[in-house]
Amino acid sequence: MDVASHLDRFFKEISVDVRVTVTHISVYAAILQSLRKVGTGRLSMFGFELMQVAKISSGKTYYKAIRELNEFGYICYEPSFKKNQPSKISLPDRA
């Protein structure tokens, strides 16, 4: 996975997207960093793990940001809704 190209495309797209805030950027950067570390295009992580990387202490803030990134089309987020099962996150295929 080419993190630089994903990051470049993300910043190009958000330059005209007024909905995206610094919290969204932090969560997206944490997702990219985690994807780079695991070396695959799909994450299975608990919210608290990504919250630590993104430096977000409020669960409500984190879940709002990740849900909105999914709604805006920047990520594909599949919440597990189970405490013992991680959620799945990937990046959409874009040309």
Kinemage of the C-alpha trace (Angstrom):
@kinemage 1
@onewidth
@group {chain A} dominant
@subgroup {mainchain}
@vectorlist {calphas} color= white
{ca met a 1} P 0.000 0.000 0.000
{ca asp a 2} L 1.337 3.400 -0.989
{ca val a 3} L 0.625 5.621 2.013
{ca ala a 4} L 1.997 8.739 0.297
{ca ser a 5} L -0.432 8.517 -2.620
{ca his a 6} L -3.403 7.944 -0.280
{ca leu a 7} L -2.369 10.906 1.858
{ca asp a 8} L -1.817 13.115 -1.194
{ca arg a 9} L -5.244 12.217 -2.614
{ca phe a 10} L -6.910 12.738 0.783
{ca phe a 11} L -5.479 16.236 1.200
{ca lys a 12} L -6.369 17.125 -2.384
{ca glu a 13} L -9.971 16.049 -1.812
{ca ile a 14} L -10.413 17.698 1.594
{ca ser a 15} L -9.078 21.021 0.297
{ca val a 16} L -12.548 21.563 -1.183
{ca asp a 17} L -14.556 19.610 1.406
{ca val a 18} L -15.658 22.009 4.152
{ca arg a 19} L -17.103 19.161 6.247
{ca val a 20} L -13.680 17.770 7.165
{ca thr a 21} L -12.176 18.955 10.451
{ca val a 22} L -8.861 18.466 12.206
{ca thr a 23} L -10.385 15.512 14.080
{ca his a 24} L -11.179 13.754 10.791
{ca ile a 25} L -7.621 14.388 9.599
{ca ser a 26} L -6.198 12.946 12.820
{ca val a 27} L -8.312 9.790 12.586
{ca tyr a 28} L -7.476 9.343 8.885
{ca ala a 29} L -3.752 9.730 9.605
{ca ala a 30} L -4.037 7.151 12.411
{ca ile a 31} L -5.755 4.737 10.016
{ca leu a 32} L -3.035 5.216 7.382
{ca gln a 33} L -0.295 4.692 9.975
{ca ser a 34} L -1.962 1.526 11.246
{ca leu a 35} L -2.496 0.189 7.716
{ca arg a 36} L 1.168 0.835 6.951
{ca lys a 37} L 2.240 -1.056 10.080
{ca val a 38} L 0.114 -4.129 9.358
{ca gly a 39} L 1.069 -4.070 5.689
{ca thr a 40} L -2.390 -4.830 4.361
{ca gly a 41} L -5.268 -2.814 2.993
{ca arg a 42} L -7.643 -3.815 5.801
{ca leu a 43} L -7.556 -3.152 9.534
{ca ser a 44} L -9.192 -5.065 12.339
{ca met a 45} L -8.859 -2.766 15.329
{ca phe a 46} L -10.709 -1.667 18.397
{ca gly a 47} L -11.678 1.981 18.644
{ca phe a 48} L -9.534 2.607 21.712
{ca glu a 49} L -6.432 1.500 19.754
{ca leu a 50} L -6.995 4.025 16.982
{ca met a 51} L -7.981 6.681 19.519
{ca gln a 52} L -4.520 6.393 21.088
{ca val a 53} L -2.769 6.810 17.736
{ca ala a 54} L -5.036 9.731 16.766
{ca lys a 55} L -4.561 11.371 20.197
{ca ile a 56} L -8.307 11.516 20.821
{ca ser a 57} L -9.496 10.917 24.367
{ca ser a 58} L -13.253 11.113 23.834
{ca gly a 59} L -15.002 8.052 22.463
{ca lys a 60} L -17.914 10.176 21.300
{ca thr a 61} L -15.592 12.415 19.260
{ca tyr a 62} L -13.754 9.438 17.759
{ca tyr a 63} L -16.890 7.531 16.747
{ca lys a 64} L -18.451 10.647 15.241
{ca ala a 65} L -15.314 11.301 13.171
{ca ile a 66} L -14.935 7.715 11.949
{ca arg a 67} L -18.634 7.443 11.108
{ca glu a 68} L -18.468 10.703 9.144
{ca leu a 69} L -15.298 9.660 7.293
{ca asn a 70} L -17.242 6.589 6.209
{ca glu a 71} L -20.278 8.664 5.189
{ca phe a 72} L -18.064 11.112 3.267
{ca gly a 73} L -16.492 8.194 1.370
{ca tyr a 74} L -12.917 8.537 2.649
{ca ile a 75} L -12.899 5.139 4.388
{ca cys a 76} L -14.939 1.925 4.506
{ca tyr a 77} L -15.901 1.307 8.131
{ca glu a 78} L -17.674 -1.812 9.379
{ca pro a 79} L -18.412 -1.470 13.100
{ca ser a 80} L -18.624 -4.708 15.050
{ca phe a 81} L -20.909 -3.489 17.880
{ca lys a 82} L -19.318 -6.176 20.083
{ca lys a 83} L -16.819 -5.438 22.852
{ca asn a 84} L -14.714 -8.498 22.123
{ca gln a 85} L -14.637 -8.146 18.320
{ca pro a 86} L -12.692 -5.387 16.517
{ca ser a 87} L -14.217 -3.206 13.824
{ca lys a 88} L -12.980 -3.431 10.251
{ca ile a 89} L -11.597 -0.440 8.352
{ca ser a 90} L -10.270 -0.184 4.823
{ca leu a 91} L -9.724 2.480 2.208
{ca pro a 92} L -12.055 2.602 -0.799
{ca asp a 93} L -10.679 1.855 -4.242
{ca arg a 94} L -10.363 5.085 -6.184
{ca ala a 95} L -8.929 5.785 -9.598
